[in-house]
Amino acid sequence: MNQLSEFIAEARSNPKLQKALESCSLELWGESHTPLDVDLDIVLDVARGAGYELTRQDLIAAQCEHLNRFWRFEMENSFVARRYLSRVQYQVSSDWPIIDYYEYEDFQCS
């Protein structure tokens, strides 16, 4: 476990840290990252006061790693959804023109 993960775990279980971070939406934090709109200065001050040697770079790197995992997950889901929509289209009628999934705005069955 890295220092940020350790700090987050402690902050969730320590009422003093929870109070110090009340403006930072601690309940929305991940296991190893903070939300993008959190005040990094407050987080760093509280973490340093609790004995953690976190830097702004640590917080931003963790946010970027989380966004990268989220982006990959969403992209993989979109490919799966497109594949299944193609299967549905084929099962309904193979005579229909191919749907342009990037331009098609309203799906209506007649």
DSSP file (Angstrom, degrees, kcal/mol; ACC not computed):
  #  RESIDUE AA STRUCTURE BP1 BP2  ACC     N-H-->O    O-->H-N    N-H-->O    O-->H-N    TCO  KAPPA ALPHA  PHI   PSI    X-CA   Y-CA   Z-CA
    1    1 A M              0   0    0      0, 0.0     2,-0.1     0, 0.0    31,-0.0   0.000 360.0 360.0 360.0 132.5    0.0    0.0    0.0
    2    2 A N     >  -     0   0    0      1,-0.1     4,-2.4     4,-0.0     5,-0.2  -0.323 360.0 -99.1 -84.0 172.4    1.4    3.4   -0.9
    3    3 A Q  H  > S+     0   0    0      1,-0.2     4,-2.8     2,-0.2     5,-0.2   0.864 121.4  52.8 -61.1 -38.3    1.3    6.5    1.3
    4    4 A L  H  > S+     0   0    0      2,-0.2     4,-2.6     1,-0.2    -1,-0.2   0.936 110.7  47.0 -65.1 -44.3   -1.7    8.0   -0.3
    5    5 A S  H  > S+     0   0    0      2,-0.2     4,-2.4     1,-0.2    -2,-0.2   0.903 113.2  49.6 -61.7 -41.0   -3.7    4.8    0.1
    6    6 A E  H  X S+     0   0    0     -4,-2.4     4,-2.4     2,-0.2    -2,-0.2   0.913 111.3  49.1 -64.1 -42.6   -2.6    4.6    3.7
    7    7 A F  H  X S+     0   0    0     -4,-2.8     4,-3.0     2,-0.2    -2,-0.2   0.924 111.0  49.3 -63.4 -44.5   -3.6    8.2    4.4
    8    8 A I  H  X S+     0   0    0     -4,-2.6     4,-2.0     2,-0.2    -2,-0.2   0.923 111.4  49.5 -61.7 -44.2   -7.0    7.7    2.8
    9    9 A A  H  X S+     0   0    0     -4,-2.4     4,-0.9     1,-0.2    -1,-0.2   0.918 114.2  45.1 -61.4 -43.4   -7.6    4.6    4.9
   10   10 A E  H >X S+     0   0    0     -4,-2.4     4,-1.5     1,-0.2     3,-0.7   0.912 110.0  54.5 -66.9 -41.4   -6.6    6.4    8.1
   11   11 A A  H 3< S+     0   0    0     -4,-3.0    -1,-0.2     1,-0.3    -2,-0.2   0.862 106.0  53.3 -61.6 -35.2   -8.6    9.5    7.2
   12   12 A R  H 3< S+     0   0    0     -4,-2.0    -1,-0.3     1,-0.2    -2,-0.2   0.766 117.9  35.8 -70.4 -24.6  -11.7    7.3    6.8
   13   13 A S  H << S+     0   0    0     -4,-0.9    -2,-0.2    -3,-0.7    -1,-0.2   0.516 102.4  79.9-106.8  -6.5  -11.3    5.8   10.3
   14   14 A N     X  -     0   0    0     -4,-1.5     4,-2.5     1,-0.1     3,-0.3  -0.890  59.8-160.3-108.8 110.6   -9.9    8.8   12.2
   15   15 A P  H  > S+     0   0    0      0, 0.0     4,-2.3     0, 0.0     5,-0.2   0.827  92.3  56.6 -58.5 -32.7  -12.5   11.3   13.3
   16   16 A K  H  > S+     0   0    0      2,-0.2     4,-1.9     1,-0.2     5,-0.1   0.927 110.8  42.8 -65.3 -44.1   -9.9   14.1   13.7
   17   17 A L  H  > S+     0   0    0     -3,-0.3     4,-1.7     2,-0.2    -1,-0.2   0.882 111.3  55.7 -69.1 -37.6   -8.8   13.7   10.1
   18   18 A Q  H  < S+     0   0    0     -4,-2.5    -2,-0.2     1,-0.2    -1,-0.2   0.917 108.3  48.4 -58.9 -43.0  -12.4   13.5    9.0
   19   19 A K  H >< S+     0   0    0     -4,-2.3     3,-1.2     1,-0.2    -1,-0.2   0.911 110.8  50.0 -63.6 -42.8  -13.2   16.8   10.6
   20   20 A A  H 3< S+     0   0    0     -4,-1.9     3,-0.3     1,-0.2    -1,-0.2   0.782 117.0  41.9 -66.6 -26.0  -10.1   18.4    9.1
   21   21 A L  T ><>S+     0   0    0     -4,-1.7     3,-2.5     1,-0.2     5,-0.5   0.196  76.8 116.1-105.1  14.9  -11.2   17.1    5.6
   22   22 A E  G X 5S+     0   0    0     -3,-1.2     3,-0.7     1,-0.3    -1,-0.2   0.770  76.5  52.2 -60.9 -25.9  -14.9   17.8    5.9
   23   23 A S  G 3 5S+     0   0    0     -3,-0.3    -1,-0.3     1,-0.2    16,-0.1   0.445 100.5  66.6 -85.4   1.2  -14.8   20.4    3.0
   24   24 A C  G < 5S-     0   0    0     -3,-2.5    -1,-0.2    14,-0.1    -2,-0.2   0.251 103.4-120.0-109.1  11.5  -13.1   17.8    0.8
   25   25 A S  T X 5 -     0   0    0     -3,-0.7     3,-2.4    -4,-0.1     4,-0.4   0.923  36.2-178.2  52.2  54.3  -15.9   15.2    0.4
   26   26 A L  G > <S+     0   0    0     -5,-0.5     3,-1.5     1,-0.3    -1,-0.1   0.809  75.4  66.2 -53.0 -33.5  -13.9   12.3    1.9
   27   27 A E  G 3  S+     0   0    0      1,-0.3    -1,-0.3   -15,-0.0    -2,-0.1   0.683  99.0  53.0 -65.5 -16.6  -16.8   10.0    1.3
   28   28 A L  G <  S+     0   0    0     -3,-2.4    -1,-0.3    -4,-0.1    -2,-0.2   0.480  84.8 110.9 -96.0  -4.1  -16.3   10.4   -2.5
   29   29 A W    <   -     0   0    0     -3,-1.5     5,-0.2    -4,-0.4     2,-0.0  -0.374  64.1-129.0 -71.7 149.0  -12.6    9.5   -2.5
   30   30 A G        -     0   0    0      3,-1.6    -1,-0.1     1,-0.1     3,-0.1  -0.180  34.4 -93.5 -80.7-175.8  -11.4    6.3   -4.0
   31   31 A E  S    S+     0   0    0      1,-0.2   -22,-0.2    -2,-0.0   -23,-0.2   0.777 121.6  13.0 -71.0 -26.3   -9.2    3.8   -2.3
   32   32 A S  S    S+     0   0    0    -24,-0.1     2,-0.3    30,-0.1    -1,-0.2   0.144 122.9  50.9-141.0  22.5   -6.1    5.3   -3.8
   33   33 A H        -     0   0    0    -29,-0.1    -3,-1.6   -28,-0.1    -1,-0.1  -0.990  63.8-129.7-154.8 160.5   -7.1    8.7   -5.3
   34   34 A T        -     0   0    0     25,-0.3    -5,-0.1    -2,-0.3    -8,-0.1  -0.745  41.4 -92.6-104.5 157.8   -8.9   11.9   -4.5
   35   35 A P    >   -     0   0    0      0, 0.0     3,-1.1     0, 0.0    -1,-0.1  -0.243  36.1-113.9 -63.0 160.8  -11.6   13.5   -6.7
   36   36 A L  T 3  S+     0   0    0      1,-0.2    27,-0.0    27,-0.1    -2,-0.0   0.809 112.7  52.4 -67.8 -29.6  -10.4   16.1   -9.3
   37   37 A D  T 3  S+     0   0    0      2,-0.1    -1,-0.2   -13,-0.0     2,-0.2   0.282  81.2 118.0 -94.7  13.1  -12.2   19.0   -7.6
   38   38 A V  S <  S-     0   0    0     -3,-1.1     2,-1.0     1,-0.1   -14,-0.1  -0.491  76.8-107.6 -77.1 148.8  -10.7   18.5   -4.1
   39   39 A D     >  -     0   0    0      1,-0.2     4,-2.0    -2,-0.2     3,-0.4  -0.665  30.7-164.2 -77.5 103.5   -8.6   21.2   -2.6
   40   40 A L  H  > S+     0   0    0     -2,-1.0     4,-2.8     1,-0.2     5,-0.2   0.820  84.2  59.6 -62.0 -32.6   -5.1   19.7   -2.9
   41   41 A D  H  > S+     0   0    0      2,-0.2     4,-2.4     1,-0.2    -1,-0.2   0.915 106.8  46.2 -63.8 -42.3   -3.6   22.2   -0.5
   42   42 A I  H  > S+     0   0    0     -3,-0.4     4,-2.6     2,-0.2     5,-0.3   0.936 113.2  49.7 -64.2 -45.5   -6.0   21.2    2.3
   43   43 A V  H  X S+     0   0    0     -4,-2.0     4,-2.6     1,-0.2    -2,-0.2   0.926 112.8  46.9 -59.4 -45.6   -5.4   17.5    1.6
   44   44 A L  H  X S+     0   0    0     -4,-2.8     4,-2.7     2,-0.2     5,-0.2   0.907 112.1  49.9 -64.8 -42.0   -1.6   18.0    1.7
   45   45 A D  H  X S+     0   0    0     -4,-2.4     4,-2.2    -5,-0.2    -2,-0.2   0.929 114.2  44.4 -62.0 -45.5   -1.7   20.1    4.9
   46   46 A V  H  X S+     0   0    0     -4,-2.6     4,-1.3     2,-0.2    -2,-0.2   0.912 114.3  49.9 -66.2 -42.5   -3.9   17.5    6.7
   47   47 A A  H  <>S+     0   0    0     -4,-2.6     5,-2.8    -5,-0.3     3,-0.3   0.922 111.8  47.3 -63.1 -44.1   -1.7   14.6    5.4
   48   48 A R  H ><5S+     0   0    0     -4,-2.7     3,-1.4     1,-0.2    -1,-0.2   0.891 109.4  54.1 -64.7 -38.7    1.5   16.2    6.5
   49   49 A G  H 3<5S+     0   0    0     -4,-2.2    -1,-0.2     1,-0.3    -2,-0.2   0.776 107.3  51.9 -63.9 -26.5    0.0   17.0    9.9
   50   50 A A  T 3<5S-     0   0    0     -4,-1.3    -1,-0.3    -3,-0.3    -2,-0.2   0.390 128.2 -98.2 -91.4   2.4   -0.8   13.3   10.2
   51   51 A G  T < 5S+     0   0    0     -3,-1.4     2,-0.4     1,-0.3    -3,-0.2   0.594  79.3 133.1  95.7  11.5    2.8   12.3    9.4
   52   52 A Y      < -     0   0    0     -5,-2.8     2,-0.7    -6,-0.2    -1,-0.3  -0.767  49.8-145.5 -97.2 142.9    2.5   11.5    5.7
   53   53 A E        +     0   0    0     -2,-0.4     2,-0.2     2,-0.0   -50,-0.1  -0.485  40.6 155.9-104.0  60.6    5.0   12.9    3.2
   54   54 A L        -     0   0    0     -2,-0.7     2,-0.3   -10,-0.2    -6,-0.1  -0.556  24.2-158.1 -86.6 151.9    2.7   13.4    0.3
   55   55 A T     >  -     0   0    0     -2,-0.2     4,-1.8     1,-0.1     3,-0.2  -0.816  33.8-108.6-121.7 165.3    3.3   15.8   -2.5
   56   56 A R  H  > S+     0   0    0     -2,-0.3     4,-2.6     1,-0.2     5,-0.2   0.880 121.5  58.4 -57.4 -38.1    1.0   17.5   -5.1
   57   57 A Q  H  > S+     0   0    0      1,-0.2     4,-2.7     2,-0.2    -1,-0.2   0.892 102.4  53.1 -60.5 -40.5    2.7   15.2   -7.7
   58   58 A D  H  > S+     0   0    0     -3,-0.2     4,-2.0     2,-0.2    -1,-0.2   0.926 111.9  45.0 -60.1 -45.3    1.5   12.1   -5.7
   59   59 A L  H  X S+     0   0    0     -4,-1.8     4,-2.0     2,-0.2   -25,-0.3   0.921 115.9  44.9 -66.6 -44.5   -2.1   13.4   -5.7
   60   60 A I  H  X S+     0   0    0     -4,-2.6     4,-2.5     2,-0.2    -2,-0.2   0.893 111.8  52.5 -68.9 -39.5   -2.2   14.4   -9.3
   61   61 A A  H  X S+     0   0    0     -4,-2.7     4,-2.4    -5,-0.2    -1,-0.2   0.907 109.8  49.4 -62.0 -41.2   -0.5   11.1  -10.5
   62   62 A A  H  X S+     0   0    0     -4,-2.0     4,-2.2    -5,-0.2    -1,-0.2   0.892 110.9  49.9 -65.3 -39.4   -3.1    9.1   -8.6
   63   63 A Q  H  X S+     0   0    0     -4,-2.0     4,-2.6     2,-0.2    -2,-0.2   0.919 111.5  48.8 -63.4 -43.2   -5.9   11.1  -10.2
   64   64 A C  H  X S+     0   0    0     -4,-2.5     4,-2.3     2,-0.2    -2,-0.2   0.899 110.0  51.0 -64.7 -41.4   -4.4   10.6  -13.6
   65   65 A E  H  X S+     0   0    0     -4,-2.4     4,-2.2     2,-0.2    -1,-0.2   0.919 111.5  48.2 -62.0 -43.0   -4.0    6.8  -13.0
   66   66 A H  H  X S+     0   0    0     -4,-2.2     4,-2.7     1,-0.2    -2,-0.2   0.930 111.3  49.5 -64.3 -44.7   -7.6    6.6  -12.0
   67   67 A L  H  X S+     0   0    0     -4,-2.6     4,-2.8     1,-0.2    -1,-0.2   0.874 109.7  52.5 -61.9 -37.1   -8.8    8.6  -15.0
   68   68 A N  H  X S+     0   0    0     -4,-2.3     4,-2.4     2,-0.2    -1,-0.2   0.921 111.1  45.6 -64.9 -43.7   -6.8    6.3  -17.3
   69   69 A R  H  X S+     0   0    0     -4,-2.2     4,-2.3     2,-0.2    -2,-0.2   0.914 114.4  49.3 -64.3 -41.7   -8.4    3.2  -15.8
   70   70 A F  H  X S+     0   0    0     -4,-2.7     4,-2.6     2,-0.2    -2,-0.2   0.931 110.9  49.5 -62.7 -46.3  -11.8    4.8  -16.0
   71   71 A W  H  X S+     0   0    0     -4,-2.8     4,-2.6     1,-0.2     5,-0.2   0.925 111.7  48.4 -59.3 -46.7  -11.3    5.8  -19.6
   72   72 A R  H  X S+     0   0    0     -4,-2.4     4,-2.5     1,-0.2    -1,-0.2   0.914 111.3  50.5 -62.0 -42.4  -10.1    2.3  -20.6
   73   73 A F  H  X S+     0   0    0     -4,-2.3     4,-2.2     1,-0.2    -2,-0.2   0.928 112.4  46.6 -60.0 -46.8  -13.1    0.8  -18.8
   74   74 A E  H  X S+     0   0    0     -4,-2.6     4,-2.1     2,-0.2    -2,-0.2   0.890 112.3  50.0 -65.2 -39.8  -15.5    3.1  -20.6
   75   75 A M  H  X S+     0   0    0     -4,-2.6     4,-2.0     2,-0.2    -1,-0.2   0.919 110.2  49.9 -65.7 -42.4  -13.9    2.5  -24.0
   76   76 A E  H  X S+     0   0    0     -4,-2.5     4,-2.1     1,-0.2    -1,-0.2   0.904 110.5  51.1 -62.3 -39.9  -14.0   -1.3  -23.6
   77   77 A N  H  X S+     0   0    0     -4,-2.2     4,-2.7     1,-0.2    -1,-0.2   0.887 107.3  53.1 -63.1 -39.0  -17.7   -1.0  -22.6
   78   78 A S  H  X S+     0   0    0     -4,-2.1     4,-2.2     2,-0.2    -1,-0.2   0.885 108.9  49.1 -66.9 -36.6  -18.5    1.0  -25.7
   79   79 A F  H  X S+     0   0    0     -4,-2.0     4,-2.1     2,-0.2    -1,-0.2   0.909 112.3  48.0 -67.1 -40.9  -16.9   -1.6  -28.0
   80   80 A V  H  X S+     0   0    0     -4,-2.1     4,-2.3     2,-0.2    -2,-0.2   0.926 111.6  50.3 -64.0 -44.1  -18.8   -4.3  -26.3
   81   81 A A  H  X S+     0   0    0     -4,-2.7     4,-2.4     1,-0.2    -2,-0.2   0.904 110.1  50.1 -61.6 -41.6  -22.1   -2.3  -26.6
   82   82 A R  H  X S+     0   0    0     -4,-2.2     4,-2.0     1,-0.2    -1,-0.2   0.916 109.8  50.7 -64.4 -41.8  -21.4   -1.7  -30.3
   83   83 A R  H  X S+     0   0    0     -4,-2.1     4,-1.8     1,-0.2    -2,-0.2   0.918 112.6  46.1 -62.0 -43.9  -20.8   -5.4  -30.9
   84   84 A Y  H  X S+     0   0    0     -4,-2.3     4,-2.4     1,-0.2    -1,-0.2   0.869 109.3  54.3 -69.4 -35.8  -24.0   -6.4  -29.2
   85   85 A L  H  X S+     0   0    0     -4,-2.4     4,-2.5     1,-0.2    -1,-0.2   0.882 107.2  52.2 -64.0 -36.7  -26.0   -3.7  -31.0
   86   86 A S  H  X S+     0   0    0     -4,-2.0     4,-2.3     2,-0.2    -2,-0.2   0.900 108.6  50.3 -63.5 -40.9  -24.7   -5.2  -34.3
   87   87 A R  H  X S+     0   0    0     -4,-1.8     4,-2.4     2,-0.2    -2,-0.2   0.920 110.9  48.5 -63.8 -43.0  -25.9   -8.6  -33.2
   88   88 A V  H  X S+     0   0    0     -4,-2.4     4,-2.3     1,-0.2    -2,-0.2   0.929 111.0  51.0 -61.8 -44.8  -29.3   -7.3  -32.4
   89   89 A Q  H  X S+     0   0    0     -4,-2.5     4,-2.2     1,-0.2     7,-0.2   0.910 111.4  47.5 -59.8 -42.8  -29.5   -5.5  -35.7
   90   90 A Y  H  < S+     0   0    0     -4,-2.3    -1,-0.2     1,-0.2    -2,-0.2   0.892 111.7  50.1 -66.7 -39.4  -28.6   -8.7  -37.5
   91   91 A Q  H  < S+     0   0    0     -4,-2.4    -1,-0.2     1,-0.2    -2,-0.2   0.852 111.0  49.3 -68.7 -34.4  -31.1  -10.7  -35.6
   92   92 A V  H  < S-     0   0    0     -4,-2.3     2,-0.2     1,-0.3    -2,-0.2   0.956 136.6 -29.1 -69.9 -50.2  -33.9   -8.3  -36.3
   93   93 A S    ><  -     0   0    0     -4,-2.2     3,-0.9    -5,-0.2    -1,-0.3  -0.786  40.1-156.4-170.1 122.4  -33.3   -8.1  -40.0
   94   94 A S  T 3  S+     0   0    0     -2,-0.2    -4,-0.1     1,-0.2    -3,-0.1   0.523  93.9  71.1 -78.9  -3.2  -30.1   -8.6  -42.0
   95   95 A D  T 3  S+     0   0    0     -5,-0.1    -1,-0.2     2,-0.1     3,-0.1   0.625  75.1 101.2 -85.7 -14.2  -31.8   -6.5  -44.8
   96   96 A W  S <  S-     0   0    0     -3,-0.9     3,-0.1    -7,-0.2    -3,-0.0  -0.373  83.8-103.9 -69.2 148.1  -31.5   -3.2  -42.8
   97   97 A P        -     0   0    0      0, 0.0     2,-0.1     0, 0.0    -1,-0.1  -0.371  48.9 -88.0 -66.1 153.9  -28.8   -0.8  -43.7
   98   98 A I        -     0   0    0      1,-0.1     2,-0.3    -3,-0.1   -12,-0.0  -0.415  44.2-121.7 -65.3 134.1  -25.8   -0.8  -41.3
   99   99 A I        -     0   0    0     -2,-0.1     2,-1.1    -3,-0.1    -1,-0.1  -0.604  11.0-135.6 -78.8 133.0  -26.3    1.7  -38.5
  100  100 A D    >>  -     0   0    0     -2,-0.3     4,-2.3     1,-0.2     3,-1.3  -0.792  18.9-164.7 -86.1 101.8  -23.7    4.4  -38.1
  101  101 A Y  T 34 S+     0   0    0     -2,-1.1    -1,-0.2     1,-0.3    -2,-0.0   0.638  83.1  53.8 -67.6 -14.7  -23.2    4.2  -34.3
  102  102 A Y  T 34 S+     0   0    0      1,-0.1    -1,-0.3    -3,-0.1    -2,-0.0   0.629 120.6  28.2 -94.6 -14.1  -21.4    7.5  -34.2
  103  103 A E  T <4 S+     0   0    0     -3,-1.3     2,-0.4     0, 0.0    -2,-0.2   0.561  89.2 108.7-117.7 -17.5  -24.1    9.5  -36.0
  104  104 A Y     <  +     0   0    0     -4,-2.3     3,-0.1     1,-0.2    -5,-0.0  -0.511  37.2 172.3 -72.1 118.2  -27.3    7.7  -35.1
  105  105 A E        +     0   0    0     -2,-0.4     2,-0.4     1,-0.3    -1,-0.2   0.812  61.3  28.5 -99.0 -34.8  -29.3    9.8  -32.7
  106  106 A D        -     0   0    0      2,-0.1     2,-0.7     0, 0.0    -1,-0.3  -0.973  63.5-152.8-137.9 120.0  -32.7    8.1  -32.3
  107  107 A F        +     0   0    0     -2,-0.4     2,-0.5    -3,-0.1    -3,-0.0  -0.822  22.1 174.4 -94.7 116.2  -33.4    4.4  -32.7
  108  108 A Q        -     0   0    0     -2,-0.7     2,-0.4     2,-0.0    -2,-0.1  -0.985  19.6-150.6-125.7 128.4  -37.0    3.7  -33.8
  109  109 A C              0   0    0     -2,-0.5    -2,-0.0     1,-0.1     0, 0.0  -0.802 360.0 360.0 -93.6 136.4  -38.4    0.3  -34.7
  110  110 A S              0   0    0     -2,-0.4    -1,-0.1     0, 0.0    -2,-0.0   0.363 360.0 360.0-115.1 360.0  -41.2    0.3  -37.2
